[in-house]
Amino acid sequence: MKRAVLSTLSGIALLLGASSASAQQAPVKFGLCYDLSKAYTFITPQIVQAVKDYADILNAKGGLEGSPIEIIAQDHGNEPQRGIECYEKLKREGVMIFDTLSTPVSRAVLPRAMTDGNILLQSFVGRGDAIDGDVFKWVFPIGPTYWGQMANNIQYIKNQHKGNLKGVKVGFIYPDYAFGQEPIPILKTLAEKEGFELNLFPNPMPGRDQAAVWTQIRRFNPDWVITWNLSAMHVVAAREMKRNGIPMDKLISVNWLNEVDINNIGAADAKGLKRGTNVAGGQDHAIIKQIIADLYDKGKGNGDRKNLQDVYYNTGLAMYSVAFEGVRNAIKAGGRPLTPAKIKTGLESLRNFDANGLLAPVTVTAQDHGGGGKTRIEMWDGAKWVPQSDWISAYNDVVMEVVKKESAEFAKTNK
């Protein structure tokens, strides 16, 4: 009798185990606390569209090692307090992986994520010293930071002057808030190291009136102008450059300049303009071709098809190719249930990962949460973007010296 009962119980256990194994795993929730209504609406729709499209492609194949992907996008209006509220709300809903796509909001949310031990993704935005994984254990600015991008811009300029920047005049125009101010420490450090003359030109928000600042730039007579403008600010800048007789080929823009901006400036008027870019544009990528075939050709896409021609769509794919792969690594290595600590380890195990061919390969470690992100300079030739440099990561020793200094200050003050 006892043997029969044990046999029956064993059978029930096996059935329950089989039932559990065949049941769908709990979803992996990604919290996109984004500006969907104000300053960053020139980019967030394309990013969200790309992320949802790629999630649909992966979910159709079983998700991440059997776990479906759930994308939760909510608005913070680029307001730090609303960003904190979004973080807290989604945390209560079981989200462990957060992304703000905003430097001021990322800076506001970061201390909470650090205290809670939740993952904060901040690819291409946020504080540059967060690549220091020893201090910012839960923050992952995978890919080029604004600091790295600025260092690479200076390397490009140096190459144009045969390796000697002494006496070269560089102007930096930027919107006068956290995003625009972010690369200034690297610029000042490199100006002192290389001997170029640096002049900073802060422009009050919202950046629609740049007449006075471009008059100051004309008087400075720079060899190069680096701009950290966004969206409509690019159009205003182009108009003021023309009015002040400043050639477009002297300008290097931050990566946030896309095909819409070129059309608004005018394709011919934008000829010669350069940008530092962190992702490969265009549709000639296997992942985008698959998205078109499996989603858009079947009427299943998550937005306007024309956005697939926008470099910001590629940016979203690159960011979340990295994020999804990190979670996949976490499940493979640590199993379930998924925890922030396991996701951290999964992200730190990324090796030579090129985000479906959209990024220069990154390798993330427990000490380096940036992955050695590279950028390249591209020039608008009147019809298309043409690479002007290889993918580079320059002045790494200088950047890391500033990173360690700033991250040590954060470790002391939490600011």
Secondary structure, DSSP 8 states (H G I E B T S, - for coil): -HHHHHHHHHHHHHHHHHHHHHS----EEEEEEE--SSTTTTTHHHHHHHHHHHHHHHHTTTTBTTB-EEEEEEE-TT-HHHHHHHHHHHHHTT--EEE---HHHHHHHHHHHHHHT-EEE-TTSS-GGGGBTTT-TTEE--S--HHHHHHHHHHHHHHHTTT--TT-EEEEEEESSHHHHTTHHHHHHHHHHH--EEEEEEE-TT----HHHHHHHHHH--SEEEE---THHHHHHHHHHHHTT--GGGEEE-S---HHHHHHH-TTTTTT-EEEESS--SS-SHHHHHHHHHTGGGT--SS-GGGGGSHHHHHHHHHHHHHHHHHHHHHHHH-SS--HHHHHHHHTT--SB-TTTTSS-B---SSBSS----BEEEEE-SSSEEE-S--B---HHHHHHHHHHHHHHHHHH--
